[in-house]
Amino acid sequence: MKEYINVPAEKKAGPPLTSAIKCGDTLYLSGQTPMDLHTGKFIEGDIATQTKQVLENIKIILEECGSNMAEVVKVVVYLTDLNDFAAFNEVYKQYFKEPYPVRTLVGANLLFTFNVEIDVIARI
């Protein structure tokens, strides 16, 4: 059985997606961008600022679904500039501790007005 979960700001912002889907004891999150979930506005700034917002969004959604950052098993990261990798990692390490979840990093120069997008799979 699947349960669809939407965060109000994401619905208000208008993208045609579901924030998260619970399927059994697994939680799948849609890619999160540096959009403030409370206002629906994109956060501008350097890669550290945008990454922090994205990871805060993930944390909020996980907690609303009965999970947390420690339960994340897979992370997929899309960066527009691979030169931002070191700065991205510094913020990433503030949210994930060893043993780290498995991770894929993709250089993606086709992101819209933001520099990072992240999706995760977590246990509940």
C-alpha positions as CSV (number, residue, x, y, z in Angstrom):
1,M,0.0,0.0,0.0
2,K,1.3,3.5,-0.9
3,E,0.7,6.7,1.1
4,Y,1.1,10.0,-0.6
5,I,2.4,12.9,1.5
6,N,2.5,16.5,0.4
7,V,4.1,19.5,2.1
8,P,1.8,22.5,1.9
9,A,4.3,24.9,0.5
10,E,5.3,22.5,-2.3
11,K,1.6,22.1,-3.3
12,K,1.3,25.9,-3.2
13,A,4.4,26.4,-5.3
14,G,2.7,24.3,-8.0
15,P,5.1,21.6,-9.2
16,P,3.2,18.5,-10.3
17,L,4.7,16.1,-7.8
18,T,4.2,14.4,-4.5
19,S,6.6,15.4,-1.7
20,A,7.1,11.8,-0.5
21,I,5.6,8.4,-0.8
22,K,5.5,5.8,2.0
23,C,5.6,2.2,0.6
24,G,5.8,-0.3,3.4
25,D,8.6,0.8,5.7
26,T,10.4,2.7,3.0
27,L,10.1,6.4,2.3
28,Y,10.8,8.0,-1.1
29,L,11.3,11.7,-1.3
30,S,11.0,13.8,-4.5
31,G,14.0,15.9,-5.4
32,Q,14.3,18.9,-3.0
33,T,15.5,22.2,-4.2
34,P,16.5,25.4,-2.2
35,M,12.9,26.5,-1.9
36,D,11.7,27.6,1.5
37,L,8.9,25.2,2.4
38,H,7.2,27.9,4.5
39,T,7.1,30.6,1.8
40,G,7.4,28.7,-1.5
41,K,10.2,31.1,-2.5
42,F,13.6,30.0,-3.8
43,I,16.6,30.8,-1.6
44,E,19.4,32.5,-3.6
45,G,23.0,32.3,-2.5
46,D,26.2,30.3,-2.8
47,I,26.2,26.5,-2.9
48,A,26.5,26.2,1.0
49,T,23.4,28.4,1.5
50,Q,21.4,26.4,-1.1
51,T,22.6,23.0,0.1
52,K,21.6,23.9,3.7
53,Q,18.1,24.8,2.6
54,V,17.7,21.6,0.6
55,L,18.9,19.5,3.5
56,E,16.6,21.4,5.9
57,N,13.7,20.6,3.5
58,I,14.6,17.0,3.5
59,K,14.8,16.9,7.3
60,I,11.4,18.5,7.6
61,I,9.7,16.1,5.2
62,L,11.4,13.1,6.8
63,E,10.2,14.1,10.3
64,E,6.7,14.8,9.0
65,C,6.7,11.2,7.7
66,G,8.0,9.6,10.9
67,S,11.6,9.3,9.9
68,N,14.8,11.3,10.3
69,M,18.2,12.0,8.6
70,A,19.8,9.0,10.4
71,E,17.4,6.7,8.5
72,V,18.4,7.8,5.0
73,V,19.9,5.0,3.1
74,K,20.4,6.5,-0.4
75,V,21.1,10.1,-1.5
76,V,21.2,11.3,-5.1
77,V,22.8,14.8,-5.6
78,Y,22.6,17.0,-8.7
79,L,25.1,19.9,-8.8
80,T,25.3,22.4,-11.6
81,D,29.0,23.1,-10.9
82,L,31.2,20.2,-9.8
83,N,33.7,22.8,-8.6
84,D,31.2,23.3,-5.7
85,F,31.8,19.7,-4.6
86,A,34.0,20.6,-1.6
87,A,31.7,23.3,-0.3
88,F,28.7,21.0,-0.8
89,N,30.4,18.2,1.2
90,E,31.1,20.6,4.2
91,V,27.4,21.2,4.5
92,Y,26.5,17.6,3.8
93,K,28.6,16.4,6.7
94,Q,26.6,18.6,9.1
95,Y,23.5,16.5,8.3
96,F,24.8,13.0,7.7
97,K,27.2,11.2,10.0
98,E,29.3,8.0,9.6
99,P,28.4,5.5,8.4
100,Y,27.2,7.7,5.6
101,P,24.3,6.7,3.3
102,V,25.2,5.5,-0.1
103,R,25.4,8.4,-2.5
104,T,25.4,9.3,-6.2
105,L,26.6,12.7,-7.4
106,V,25.6,13.9,-10.9
107,G,26.8,17.0,-12.7
108,A,23.6,18.6,-14.0
109,N,23.9,21.8,-15.9
110,L,20.2,21.8,-16.7
111,L,18.8,22.7,-13.3
112,F,16.6,25.8,-13.4
113,T,17.6,28.8,-11.1
114,F,19.2,26.8,-8.4
115,N,22.6,25.0,-8.1
116,V,21.7,21.8,-6.2
117,E,18.9,19.3,-6.0
118,I,18.8,16.2,-3.8
119,D,16.5,13.2,-3.4
120,V,16.7,10.5,-0.8
121,I,15.3,7.1,0.2
122,A,14.9,6.4,3.9
123,R,13.6,3.8,6.3
124,I,10.7,4.6,8.5
